[in-house]
Structures are given as structure tokens and as C-alpha cells.
Amino acid sequence: MRVTRRSLIQGALATPAYAQAGGQPPGIVFLFSDDHSVPDLGCYGNRAIRTPHLDRLAAEGMRFEHCYVASPQCSPNRSAVFTGCAPHTTATSRLHTPLPPWEVTFRDVLKQRGYYTGAFRKVHQGPEFDKRWDFYGPRGTPFSRFFDALPTDRPFFLQLGFTDPHRPYRPGMFSPPHDPVSVGVPPYLPDTPAVREDLAHYYDAIARMDAECGEILGLLDKHGLAENTMVVFSSDNGLPFPGAKGTCYDPGLRVPLIVRWPGRVAPGSVRSELISHVDLAPTWIEAAGGMTPEKMQGRSFLPLLTGGAYRPRDAIFAERNWHDNFDPIRAVRTRRYKLIFNAAPHFPYRPAWDLADSVTWKSYLEQARRGGLQPHHLRLLQPSRPVLELYDLEKDPNEFTNLATHAGYVAVRRELEATLSAWMHDTYDYLPPATPRPGQPSGRDWPLSL
């Protein structure tokens, strides 16, 4: 039988869990910030930032400590959210690549299940993709328009694609502004007045986004929808600073994830399981009573939300490809270890254009000229990089000490090489994995530097 996009969607309609239970499928609201890492919300421990609405959302719902993007780049990771697949699987690994029309997304499954679907602002999957929403509101459209258009007899999915806290920044984004003296400078950045001012503007952009989240939560209350709506907050990749966005270090991959669902999610709960953004699509499909399409690589974490049995992930995977430059990177992260594969190690670190134009990167380079950087800051200024980077995150959470050639970590490195290689094989990656499939020729030994 020929497998078509329609047949794949139809196959996802086979398990109407809520219909069988006589329940009403939930509304789903996805609040999606742009370039925003953990810990930059009050509920994640940042005492200097002002995010009262998202802090309240966490108090009323569940906060995840270990959520990771599939790619530290905007549109590739957004495609992973929609398809539940690694970006290279769906040919969307290059920044700004539209999602191919044949790819099945969670939106297709929800629409077939009767959902009214809408989005505001940044979706970043191409103009043809935006035409397939039931409602699409570009920047400047009041949020109330969606709720005014919403049919009263249908469940709904609404995505809010904020552009905050993406650069560029300017004074006056939020009042009162954050004080540069009070910001927390992460250890991978130099602590200079310019960096502090830049981080304060980043905080201002987050606070502005938080206020808009408050508008949406207020509209859910106003329309009597809050009690049967799953509200999810996350970000598309890490903060737009050197060593974060565009890298496979944790500041580029680890993002907030908050879920509120009255009556189903325990208020004020915190989970430490590994979650990948490819897991969002299967979770929403299961919550809506559907069956996850076979192609999706993610796993539903609905049982974590509702108190059911759940088998935790052993690892999450991430990739970086073309952004403003080609830099193919693959990574696997467990609870304790991370292995990063730099497939083009002859390239130095090259920040994305918005980072390269930032006052932080200019301050970084100025400090380097003056000899004012710490030794761990210098890795971003080397003429090349190692093929492999291995970090013991329990002992080295900032990923400063590369253990890839350390004799005491050989077994760990080999196990992670095999895990990463298996994922690359199984997800149809175009890069050559370290370990061949059984029965296949190995070719040249890899990694070449070890």
C-alpha cells in the first residue's frame, strides 16, 4: 500500500482516548519564547529577573528542570517541535528552510481530530505553512482576535511565537528596566560593564514577553477556558550570547519548560527527567486522544503530567548545522555526561551574526586583546576545535574541562559514541557516524583525532 501524508494522518486518529473516557479534549496553548535559556525566569531561581506571570504559571503547574531543544537554532528546532523528528530527518536542518509540505505535524493530527488551530507571530516554517492555520495573527494583531473567532463547539490549539528575547536590544524595552548591577553573569561570559548592560537588556526583553504571557492567561480566564486548557511554555533555543545560542553546550540547549493543566497537573510540582523538544508533538497528540504517527521520534511525556507510569529517557540528542555559517555538530547528553562531535573541527567558533554584532562579543574580544579573559573563556577564540568534547556534568556543569582524551573516561566516551552513532543511523543523518551498523564496512577510523 502506498504510504501518503493523508494515510499517515488517518493512522494517527485511531486511539480516541478522551472520547472513550467520555471527556472533552483539552485546549492547548503553547507560549514559545525566542532565544531564552534556563535559568532566566524567577521560577528557575533567577532572583534578579521580573517574570511574575510565568512564575505563577509554574506555581500552578509543573516545572521541568531538564528540557532540551533538538537544535540550538530557531527554525530547525521549531520544525522538530512540529514533526517530533530531528531536523535532519525532515530536511530542515538549515536555518530558514520551510517545512516540506509532505511532512506530517501534530497540527495535522489535531485538525483531523476537530481542533481549531491558530498562531500568532513567529512560526518560522515558511509562508505556505502559515496558510494552513485556521487562524493566523501577524505581529500587531490583538490576542483577543483568536478568542473572538474561536468556535464554541471545538477544542483548540494556539501557539504564541514571541520574538522576545531575540536581539536586537534597545533601551526602554521594559519599565522599570533591570539594573545591570543586579544581573547574574554566567561563568562562561566575562564579567564586564558592557556584558552586564547587555544581560540587563536581555532581562528586559524577557520581562516584556512575560507581560504578554499574562495577557493570554487573562484571556483564558475571561473566556472561561482556563480549567480545560493545557498551557505550555518553552523556548526555541538558548540565550543569544557567546557560548550559548548556536552551540551544543547546555546554555544553547537547555530551555525552560512549564506545563499548567488544572485538575491533571499537580500545582507546584517539579520534574527532573530528560525531555526533548521532539517529545512535545507526541504529548499533545496523546492529550488530544490521538495516536502518534510512526515516523515521529519523540516520546509522549503525558504520564509525567497526569501521574501515570513513565519510562524516563536515557539521553537526549541535538544537532547544529547551517546558521549564518556551516558548522555541523552532533551531541548526546545523559543525566551525567555529554559528548559533542564537531564534524568540522578545522573551523573556529563563529558566532551567529546577531551575537557577533553584540556588545558582549565586542567586549569579549576587547578583553582578549587586553589579556583579561579567564582560561576557560579562551576556548571560543581558538583557531580550531577538537573533534570530540566529553564533559562530566556532575563535576563540571559549565563544560569547561574536555575529557575526551582522558584515560579514565575511555569507556564512557565509547559508550556515548555508540549511542550517538545509533541515533544518527536511526534518524537518517547525513553526517558519517562514529560506529557503523553491524555488517557494514567501517571505512576510515573515526574520530580522526583520537
For each residue, the residues with C-beta under 8 A, 3 or more apart:
1: 7
2: 7
3: 7 8
4: 7 8
5: 8 9 101 102 103 104 108
6: 9 10
7: 1 2 3 4 10 11
8: 3 4 5 11 12 104 293 294 295
9: 5 6 12 13 104 108 109 112 293
10: 6 7 13 112
11: 7 8 14 291 293 294
12: 8 9 104 108 109 112 285 290 291 292 293
13: 9 10 16 109 112 113 290 291
14: 11 290 291
15: 289 290 291
16: 13 19 20 113 289 290
17: 20 21 286 289
18: 21 23 24 25 288 289
19: 16 22 23 25 289
20: 16 17 289
21: 17 18
22: 19
23: 18 19
24: 18 155 228
25: 18 19 113 114 115 155 287 288 289
26: 155 228 229 230 261 287 288
27: 155 156 157 158 225 228 229 230
28: 110 155 156 157 158 229 230 232 284 287 288
29: 157 158 159 160 216 220 229 230 231 232
30: 157 158 159 160 232 233 234 280
31: 160 162 213 216 231 232 233 234
32: 78 122 159 160 161 162 233 234 235 236
33: 36 162 164 165 206 209 233 234 235 236 256
34: 74 122 161 162 163 164 165 166 235 236
35: 74 165 166 167 235 236 237 238 239 240 245
36: 33 40 165 206 209 235 238 239 255 256
37: 40 235 238 239 244 251 252 254 255 256
38: 41 44 65 67 254 255 256
39: 44 45 46
40: 36 37 44 46 49 202 203 206 239 256
41: 38 44 46 49 51 54 55 58 206 256
42: 45 46 47 49 50 51 52 54 55
43: 51 54 55 57 58 59 63 258
44: 38 39 40 41 63 256
45: 39 42
46: 39 40 41 42 49 184
47: 42
48: 178 179 182 183 184 203
49: 40 41 42 46 178 203 206 207
50: 42 178 203 207 210
51: 41 42 43 54 55 206 207 210
52: 42 55 56 210 214
53: 56 57 210 211 213 214 217
54: 41 42 43 51 57 58 210 213 233 256 258
55: 41 42 43 51 52 58 59
56: 52 53 59 60 217
57: 43 53 54 60 61 213 217 231 233 258 260
58: 41 43 54 55 61 62 63 258 268
59: 43 55 56 267 268
60: 56 57 260 262 267 268
61: 57 58 231 258 259 260 261 265 267 269
62: 58 258 259 260 265 266 269 270 271 304 305
63: 43 44 58 256 257 258 269 270 271
64: 67 256 257 258 259 270 271 272 273 275
65: 38 270 271 272
66: 254 272 273 274 275 335
67: 38 64 234 254 255 256 257 275 276 277
68: 253 254 255 274 275 276 277 316 318 333
69: 72 77 80 235 236 237 238 252 253 255 276 277 318
70: 76 77 80 81 86 87 276 277 278 317 318 319
71: 76 77 80 87 93 237 318 319 320 321
72: 69 77 237 238 244 245 246 247 248 252 253 318 320
73: 76 77 95 237 245 246 320 321 323
74: 34 35 77 78 95 124 236 237
75: 78 79 92 95 96 97 124 125
76: 70 71 73 79 80 87 92 93 94 95 97 319 321
77: 69 70 71 72 73 74 80 81 87 236 237 277
78: 32 74 75 81 82 123 124 125 236
79: 75 76 82 83 85 87 90 92 97 99 103 125
80: 69 70 71 76 77 83 84 85 86 87 92 277 278
81: 70 77 78 236 277 278 280 281
82: 78 79 99 103 105 106 107 125 281
83: 79 80 89 90 99 103 104 105 278 281 295 296
84: 80 106 278 279 280 281 282 292 293 295 296 297 298
85: 79 80 89 90 103 278 295 296 297 298 427
86: 70 80 89 90 278 297 317 319 423 427 429
87: 70 71 76 77 79 80 90 92 93 319 321
88: 91 93 319 321 427 428 429 430 431
89: 83 85 86 295 297 427 428
90: 79 83 85 86 87 99 100 103
91: 88 97 100
92: 75 76 79 80 87 97 98 99 100
93: 71 76 87 88 97 319 321 322
94: 76 97 321 322
95: 73 74 75 76 322 323 324
96: 75 124
97: 75 76 79 91 92 93 94
98: 92 125 126 127 128 129
99: 79 82 83 90 92 103 105 125 126 129
100: 90 91 92 103
101: 5 128
102: 5
103: 5 79 82 83 85 90 99 100
104: 5 8 9 12 83 108 109 293 295
105: 82 83 99 108 109 281
106: 82 84 109 110 280 281 282 284 285
107: 82 110 111 117 132 133 157
108: 5 9 12 104 105 111 112
109: 9 12 13 104 105 106 112 113 285 288 290 293
110: 28 106 107 113 115 117 157 284 285 288 290
111: 107 108 114 115 117 134
112: 9 10 12 13 108 109
113: 13 16 25 109 110 155 288 289 290
114: 25 111 154 155
115: 25 110 111 154 155 156 157 288
116: 134 135 150 151 154 155 156 157
117: 107 110 111 133 134 135 156 157 158
118: 133 134 135 136 137 146 149 150 156 157 158 159
119: 123 130 133 135 136 137 158 159 160 161
120: 136 137 138 141 143 146 158 159 160 161
121: 137 138 139 160 161 162 163
122: 32 34 161 162 163
123: 78 119 129 130 136 159 161
124: 74 75 78 96 161
125: 75 78 79 82 98 99 129 130
126: 98 99 129 130
127: 98 130 131
128: 98 101 131 132
129: 98 99 123 125 126 132
130: 119 123 125 126 127 133 136
131: 127 128 136
132: 107 128 129
133: 107 117 118 119 130 136
134: 111 116 117 118
135: 116 117 118 119 145 146 149
136: 118 119 120 123 130 131 133
137: 118 119 120 121 141 142 143 145 146
138: 120 121 141
139: 121 163
140:
141: 120 137 138 145
142: 137 145
143: 120 137 146 147 160 212 215 216 219
144: 147 148 219
145: 135 137 141 142 148 149
146: 118 120 135 137 143 149 150 158
147: 143 144 150 219 222 223 225
148: 144 145
149: 118 135 145 146
150: 116 118 146 147 154 156 223
151: 116 154
152:
153:
154: 114 115 116 150 151
155: 24 25 26 27 28 113 114 115 116 288
156: 27 28 115 116 117 118 150
157: 27 28 29 30 107 110 115 116 117 118 284
158: 27 28 29 30 117 118 119 120 146
159: 29 30 32 118 119 120 123
160: 29 30 31 32 119 120 121 143 212 213 216
161: 32 34 119 120 121 122 123 124
162: 31 32 33 34 121 122 209 212
163: 34 121 122 139 166
164: 33 34 205 206 208 209 212
165: 33 34 35 36 202 205 206 209 239 240
166: 34 35 163 205 240 354
167: 35 240 354 355 357 358
168: 354 357
169: 173 198 201 202 204 205
170: 173 201
171: 177 201
172: 175 177
173: 169 170 177 201 204 205 208
174: 177 178 204 205 207 208 211
175: 172
176:
177: 171 172 173 174 200 201 204
178: 48 49 50 174 182 183 200 203 204 207
179: 48 182 183 200
180: 183 193 196 197 199 200
181: 196
182: 48 178 179
183: 48 178 179 180 196 199 200 203
184: 46 48 199
185: 189 190 191 195 196 199
186: 189 241 251
187: 376 398
188: 242 243 244 249 251 376 377 398 400
189: 185 186 195 241 242 243 360 364 377
190: 185 195 363 364 367 372 373 374 377
191: 185 195 196
192: 195 196 363 367
193: 180 196 197
194: 197 198 359 360 362 363
195: 185 189 190 191 192 198 199 359 360 363 364
196: 180 181 183 185 191 192 193 199 200
197: 180 193 194 200 201 359
198: 169 194 195 201 202 241 358 359 360 363
199: 180 183 184 185 195 196 202 203 241 360
200: 177 178 179 180 183 196 197 203 204
201: 169 170 171 173 177 197 198 204 205
202: 40 165 169 198 199 205 206 239 240 241
203: 40 48 49 50 178 183 199 200 206 207
204: 169 173 174 177 178 200 201 207 208
205: 164 165 166 169 173 174 201 202 208 209
206: 33 36 40 41 49 51 164 165 202 203 209 210
207: 49 50 51 174 178 203 204 210 211
208: 164 173 174 204 205 211 212
209: 33 36 162 164 165 205 206 212 213
210: 50 51 52 53 54 206 207 213 214
211: 53 174 207 208 214 215
212: 143 160 162 164 208 209 215 216
213: 31 53 54 57 160 209 210 216 217 233
214: 52 53 210 211 217 218
215: 143 211 212 218 219
216: 29 31 143 160 212 213 219 220
217: 53 56 57 213 214 220 221 226 231
218: 214 215 221 222
219: 143 144 147 215 216 222 223
220: 29 216 217 223 225 226 229 231
221: 217 218 224 225 226
222: 147 218 219
223: 147 150 219 220
224: 221 227
225: 27 147 220 221 228 229
226: 217 220 221 229 262
227: 224 262 263
228: 24 26 27 225 262
229: 26 27 28 29 220 225 226 261
230: 26 27 28 29 259 260 261 264 265 284 287 305
231: 29 31 57 61 217 220 258 259 260 261
232: 28 29 30 31 257 258 259 280
233: 30 31 32 33 54 57 213 256 257 258 259
234: 30 31 32 33 67 255 256 257 258 277 280
235: 32 33 34 35 36 37 69 238 255 256
236: 32 33 34 35 69 74 77 78 81 255
237: 35 69 71 72 73 74 77 245 246 252 253 255
238: 35 36 37 69 72 235 244 245 247 250 251 252 253 254 255
239: 35 36 37 40 165 202 244 245 251
240: 35 165 166 167 202 244 245 352 354 355 358
241: 186 189 198 199 202 244 245 251 355 358 360
242: 188 189 349 351 355 358 360 361 364 380
243: 188 189 247 249 251 252 380
244: 37 72 188 238 239 240 241 247 249 251 252
245: 35 72 73 237 238 239 240 241 252 352 355
246: 72 73 237 252 320 323 327 351 352 355
247: 72 238 243 244 251 252 320 329 349
248: 72 252 253 318 319 320 329 330 331 338 340
249: 188 243 244 252 253 340 399
250: 238 253 254 333 338 393 397 399
251: 37 186 188 238 239 241 243 244 247 254
252: 37 69 72 237 238 243 244 245 246 247 248 249
253: 68 69 72 237 238 248 249 250 316 318 331 333
254: 37 38 66 67 68 238 250 251
255: 36 37 38 67 68 69 234 235 236 237 238 277
256: 33 36 37 38 40 41 44 54 63 64 67 233 234 235
257: 63 64 67 232 233 234 275
258: 43 54 57 58 61 62 63 64 231 232 233 234
259: 61 62 64 230 231 232 233 265 305
260: 57 60 61 62 230 231 265
261: 26 61 229 230 231 264 265 305
262: 60 226 227 228 265
263: 227
264: 230 261 305 306
265: 61 62 230 259 260 261 262 269 305 306
266: 62 269 307
267: 59 60 61
268: 58 59 60
269: 61 62 63 265 266
270: 62 63 64 65
271: 62 63 64 65 304
272: 64 65 66
273: 64 66 301 304 310 312 313
274: 66 68 312 313 314 315 316 333 334 335
275: 64 66 67 68 257 279 301 313 316
276: 67 68 69 70 279 298 313 316 317
277: 67 68 69 70 77 80 81 234 255 280 298
278: 70 80 81 83 84 85 86 281 296 297 298
279: 84 275 276 282 283 298 299 300 301
280: 30 81 84 106 232 234 277 283 284 298
281: 81 82 83 84 105 106 278 284 285 292 296 298
282: 84 106 279 285 286 292 296 298 299 300
283: 279 280 286 287 298 300 301 302 305
284: 28 106 110 157 230 280 281 287 288
285: 12 106 109 110 281 282 288 290 291 292 300
286: 17 282 283 289 290 292 300 302
287: 25 26 28 230 283 284 302
288: 18 25 26 28 109 110 113 115 155 284 285
289: 15 16 17 18 19 20 25 113 286
290: 12 13 14 15 16 109 110 113 285 286
291: 11 12 13 14 15 285
292: 12 84 281 282 285 286 296 298 300
293: 8 9 11 12 84 104 109 296
294: 8 11
295: 8 83 84 85 89 104
296: 83 84 85 278 281 282 292 293
297: 84 85 86 89 278 426 427
298: 84 85 276 277 278 279 280 281 282 283 292
299: 279 282 313
300: 279 282 283 285 286 292 303
301: 273 275 279 283 304 305 310
302: 283 286 287 305 306 308
303: 300 306 307 308 309 310
304: 62 271 273 301 308 310
305: 62 230 259 261 264 265 283 301 302
306: 264 265 302 303
307: 266 303
308: 302 303 304
309: 303
310: 273 301 303 304
311:
312: 273 274
313: 273 274 275 276 299 316
314: 274 334 419
315: 274 332 333 334 419
316: 68 253 274 275 276 313 332 333
317: 70 86 276 330 331 332 333 420 423 427
318: 68 69 70 71 72 248 253 330 331 333
319: 70 71 76 86 87 88 93 248 328 329 330 331 429
320: 71 72 73 246 247 248 323 327 328 329
321: 71 73 76 87 88 93 94 326 327 328 329
322: 93 94 95 325 326 327
323: 73 95 246 320 327 352
324: 95 350 352 353
325: 322 347 350
326: 321 322 344
327: 246 320 321 322 323 344 347 350
328: 319 320 321 343 344 431
329: 247 248 319 320 321 340 341 342 343
330: 248 317 318 319 340 341 343 420 424 429 431
331: 248 253 317 318 319 338 339 340 341 420
332: 315 316 317 338 339 416 419 420 423
333: 68 250 253 274 315 316 317 318 337 338 339 393
334: 274 314 315 337 338 416
335: 66 274 393
336: 392 393 394
337: 333 334 390 391 392 393 412 416
338: 248 250 331 332 333 334 389 390 391 393 399
339: 331 332 333 388 389 390 404 413 416 417 420
340: 248 249 329 330 331 388 389 390 391
341: 329 330 331 387 388 420 434 447
342: 329 345 385 386 387 388 389
343: 328 329 330 387 431
344: 326 327 328 347
345: 342 384 385 386 387 449
346: 384
347: 325 327 344 350 384 385
348: 381 382 383 384 385
349: 242 247 379 380 381 382 385
350: 324 325 327 347 356
351: 242 246 355 356 361
352: 240 245 246 323 324 355 356
353: 324 356 357
354: 166 167 168 240 357 358
355: 167 240 241 242 245 246 351 352 358 360 361
356: 350 351 352 353 361
357: 167 168 353 354 361
358: 167 198 240 241 242 354 355 361 362
359: 194 195 197 198 362 363
360: 189 194 195 198 199 241 242 355 363 364
361: 242 351 355 356 357 358 364 365
362: 194 358 359 365 366
363: 190 192 194 195 198 359 360 366 367
364: 189 190 195 242 360 361 367 368 373 377 380
365: 361 362 368 369
366: 362 363 369 370
367: 190 192 363 364 370 372 373 377
368: 364 365 371 372 373 377 378 381
369: 365 366
370: 366 367
371: 368
372: 190 367 368
373: 190 364 367 368 377 378 381
374: 190 377 378
375: 378
376: 187 188 379 398 400
377: 188 189 190 364 367 368 373 374 380 381
378: 368 373 374 375 381 382
379: 349 376 382 385 400
380: 242 243 349 364 377
381: 348 349 368 373 377 378
382: 348 349 378 379 385
383: 348
384: 345 346 347 348
385: 342 345 347 348 349 379 382 389
386: 342 345 389 402 404 449
387: 341 342 343 345 447 448 449 450
388: 339 340 341 342 404 413 417 447 449 450
389: 338 339 340 342 385 386 399 402 404
390: 337 338 339 340 402 403 404 406 409 412 413 416
391: 337 338 340 396 399 401 402 403
392: 336 337 395 396 401 403 409
393: 250 333 335 336 337 338 396 397 399
394: 336 397
395: 392
396: 391 392 393 399 400 401
397: 250 393 394
398: 187 188 376
399: 249 250 338 389 391 393 396
400: 188 376 379 396
401: 391 392 396
402: 386 389 390 391 405
403: 390 391 392 406 408 409 412 413
404: 339 386 388 389 390 409 413 450
405: 402 450
406: 390 403 409 410
407: 410
408: 403
409: 390 392 403 404 406 412 413
410: 406 407 413 414
411: 414 415
412: 337 390 403 409 415 416
413: 339 388 390 403 404 409 410 416 417
414: 410 411 417 418
415: 411 412 418 419
416: 332 334 337 339 390 412 413 419 420
417: 339 388 413 414 420 421 434 435
418: 414 415 421 422 434 435
419: 314 315 332 415 416 422 423
420: 317 330 331 332 339 341 416 417 423 424 433 434
421: 417 418 424 425 433 434 435 436
422: 418 419 425 426 433 435
423: 86 317 332 419 420 426 427 429
424: 330 420 421 427 429 431 433
425: 421 422 429 433 437
426: 297 422 423
427: 85 86 88 89 297 317 423 424
428: 88 89
429: 86 88 319 330 423 424 425 433
430: 88
431: 88 328 330 343 424
432: 443 446
433: 420 421 422 424 425 429 436 446
434: 341 417 418 420 421 446 447
435: 417 418 421 422
436: 421 433 440 441 442 443
437: 425 440
438:
439:
440: 436 437
441: 436
442: 436 445
443: 432 436 446
444: 448
445: 442 448
446: 432 433 434 443
447: 341 387 388 434 450
448: 387 444 445
449: 345 386 387 388
450: 387 388 404 405 447
